[in-house]
């Protein structure tokens, strides 16, 4: 970044050295003087964009009649490295114990496809209205922690 003192010296040089050689006031003339440039700067913040599916569909995983699992791809776009944290909670009468995993769980600068897998054990489907489709049984929350080098 250029110092204000250099700018003042440059303008003083113009006034003392070049101004006396200019034509008299009122005469047409053009003088181009290059002054010191001005730096253009910005503060770069943290950017994270997550493209999510509308929902993650779960189905029986085959291990028991109350264990369900489903996966979906999320697209992360970021200008930093970041750690992904997931939390999933039951929101229906079916209850259950819920877990979620992200693969990979750390995203780097650029675009990264992340597979999110949601699992439920002890899900009591008998508590839900029979024959319904697209019934919301849990809600997934995504948190992202920037991993910054000091």
C-alpha positions in Angstrom: 0.0 0.0 0.0 1.4 3.4 -1.0 2.0 6.0 1.7 0.0 9.2 1.8 3.4 11.0 2.0 4.3 9.7 -1.5 1.1 11.0 -2.9 1.7 14.4 -1.4 5.2 14.5 -2.8 3.9 13.5 -6.2 1.4 16.3 -6.2 4.0 18.8 -4.9 6.3 17.8 -7.8 3.4 18.5 -10.2 2.8 21.9 -8.7 6.4 23.0 -8.6 7.8 21.5 -11.8 5.0 21.0 -14.3 2.6 23.8 -13.6 4.9 26.7 -14.7 5.3 25.0 -18.1 1.6 24.8 -18.7 -0.1 27.3 -21.1 -1.7 30.4 -19.6 -5.1 30.1 -18.1 -7.9 30.0 -20.7 -5.9 28.2 -23.4 -6.9 24.7 -24.4 -4.3 22.1 -23.3 -4.3 18.6 -21.9 -1.6 17.3 -19.6 -1.7 13.7 -18.4 0.0 13.1 -15.1 0.2 9.6 -13.7 -0.4 9.7 -9.9 0.3 6.8 -7.7 -2.3 4.0 -7.9 -4.8 3.3 -5.2 -4.9 -0.3 -3.8 -8.2 -2.0 -3.9 -8.6 -4.5 -1.0 -11.3 -6.7 0.6 -11.7 -8.8 3.6 -12.5 -12.3 2.6 -15.0 -14.0 4.9 -16.0 -17.7 5.1 -18.3 -19.0 2.4 -20.2 -22.2 2.7 -23.1 -23.2 0.5 -24.9 -26.5 0.9 -27.2 -27.9 -1.8 -29.5 -30.3 0.0 -32.1 -32.8 -1.2 -35.8 -32.2 -0.3 -35.7 -35.2 2.1 -33.8 -38.3 2.9 -36.0 -41.4 2.4 -35.4 -44.2 4.9 -36.5 -47.8 4.6 -36.0 -51.1 6.6 -32.3 -52.0 6.7 -32.9 -55.7 7.2 -31.4 -56.0 10.6 -34.7 -55.9 12.5 -38.3 -54.7 12.0 -37.6 -51.4 13.8 -34.3 -50.5 12.1 -34.3 -48.1 9.2 -31.7 -46.4 7.1 -31.4 -44.0 4.2 -28.8 -41.9 2.4 -28.6 -38.8 0.2 -25.9 -36.7 -1.5 -25.4 -33.1 -0.3 -23.2 -30.8 -2.3 -20.9 -28.5 -0.3 -19.2 -25.5 -1.9 -16.8 -23.6 0.3 -13.7 -21.3 0.3 -12.2 -23.0 3.4 -11.7 -26.4 5.0 -14.6 -27.2 7.3 -15.8 -30.0 9.7 -19.4 -31.2 9.2 -21.5 -32.1 12.3 -24.9 -33.7 12.0 -27.7 -34.0 14.5 -30.9 -35.9 13.9 -33.9 -36.0 16.2 -37.3 -37.8 16.1 -40.2 -35.5 15.4 -43.0 -38.1 15.3 -44.8 -40.5 17.7 -42.7 -43.3 16.1 -39.7 -42.1 18.3 -36.6 -44.2 17.9 -32.9 -43.6 18.4 -31.4 -41.6 15.5 -27.9 -41.2 14.2 -26.4 -39.5 11.2 -23.0 -39.7 9.5 -21.4 -37.6 6.8 -18.8 -39.1 4.3 -16.5 -37.3 4.1 -17.0 -35.4 7.3 -14.4 -32.7 6.4 -14.8 -30.7 3.2 -12.0 -28.8 1.5 -11.9 -25.6 -0.6 -14.1 -26.0 -3.7 -17.0 -28.4 -4.3 -17.4 -31.7 -2.5 -20.1 -34.3 -2.7 -21.0 -35.5 0.8 -23.1 -38.7 1.4 -25.3 -38.3 4.5 -26.6 -41.5 6.0 -29.4 -41.5 8.6 -30.2 -44.5 10.8 -33.0 -45.2 13.2 -33.3 -48.1 15.6 -36.3 -48.8 17.7 -38.7 -46.9 15.3 -42.3 -47.8 16.2 -44.1 -47.6 12.9 -47.3 -48.7 14.6 -47.6 -45.2 16.0 -47.9 -43.7 12.5 -51.1 -43.6 10.3 -51.2 -46.6 8.0 -50.9 -46.0 4.2 -49.4 -42.5 4.4 -46.4 -41.6 2.2 -43.7 -39.1 2.8 -44.4 -38.9 6.5 -41.8 -36.8 8.4 -40.3 -38.9 11.2 -37.1 -37.0 12.0 -35.3 -33.8 11.3 -31.6 -33.4 10.4 -29.6 -30.4 11.4 -26.3 -29.7 9.7 -23.6 -27.6 11.4 -20.3 -26.6 9.9 -17.1 -25.5 11.7 -14.5 -23.7 9.8 -11.0 -25.2 10.3 -8.7 -22.2 10.2 -4.9 -22.2 10.4 -3.8 -19.3 12.7 
